[in-house]
Amino acid sequence: MTSKLGSLFLIISVILLIGMTGCQRVQDVVMDSMPSKDSRVEAIPMKVVLLINYPEGGKEAYIEWIKSVAPTLQAFEEVRQIRSYDNQDPTMKPNRLVEFEFDSFLDMATYLNRPEIAKIMSDIPNHASDVRLYTFIQRSDYSKGEGGNWPVKGVLLIDYPLGGKQAYLEWVDSVSSITVGPPQLKTIASYDNYYGESPHRLVEFEFANSEDSTAYGELEDIQAIEAELDVRTGSWTQHTFELRSDYINE
C-alpha cells in the first residue's frame, strides 16, 4: 500500500506540474507508463529537466525572480543538485535549461510533493513564455565522468525509431568507446524518459570550455557518429548551453 500511495502522490505532482507550467504536451503522462516496482525501490539517479523560454525582453525580470526562490528550491535534502544554463546562442530556443538531480525515485517524489516546491513550479508561467518539463532516469551506456561543474553542456534530445530502441542501443554500445575517447570531453551521461514520452532519450556532454566543445564536434569520428543519428533515430535535436550561477547545492 505504501508504494502505491507513493506512486499516486508522484503522479498527482507530475500531472499538476505539467498543467500548471503550461507544458505543450498535456497527455496521459502516467496512466500508460506506470513506474516499475524496481525503479521505485532501487536508488537509480533521476533528473527533472525544464526547458524554458524567457518572455520577450523579460530575461532580467525572470532572473530576479529566480534569485528570490532559489533558497527555497535548494532547501530540501532530497535534491542533490540544481543547475541552470543559458543557451549558448541567445537567439535559439529553448533559452534556458534547468536540471534537478536526485539519487532515487523516492527522493524525487518526496521533493516534488512538497507544497513549497509545487507553489514555485506553478508560478513559473507567470515569469516565462514557455516551459516544458521532463523526467528522466539515468542509463549506464557510457562510463566517463570527471567530477566538477563543467561550464559547457551539449544536449541531445532523441526519439527512438518506432520499434527500434534496442537496435539503437546496440549501435550506441558499438560506438561508445569512440564517443567517450577524446580528451576534450569531460563527462557524458544518458537518460531515458521515465514515462516513455517524447523525447525518449537525453544525452549530455560536458566540457571545460567552448573551445573544447567545438573541437570535439569537429573530430572526424564524432562527425561520423552524428551523421548516423539521422539513420539510427526517429528524430533528434542538439543544443549547447553555458552554466549560470543561479544555484549552488552540493
Secondary structure, 3 states (H helix, E strand, C coil): CHHHHHHHHHHHHHHHHHHHCCCCCCCCCCCCCCCCHHHHHCCCCEEEEEEEECCCCCHHHHHHHHHHHHHHHCCCCCEEEEEEEEECCCCCCCCEEEEEEECCHHHHHHHHCCHHHHHHHHHHHHCCCEEEEEEEEECCCCCEECCCCCCEEEEEEEECCCCCHHHHHHHHHHHHHHHHCCCCEEEEEEEEECCCCCCCEEEEEEECCHHHHHHHHHCHHHHHHHHHHHHHCCEEEEEEEEECCCCCCC
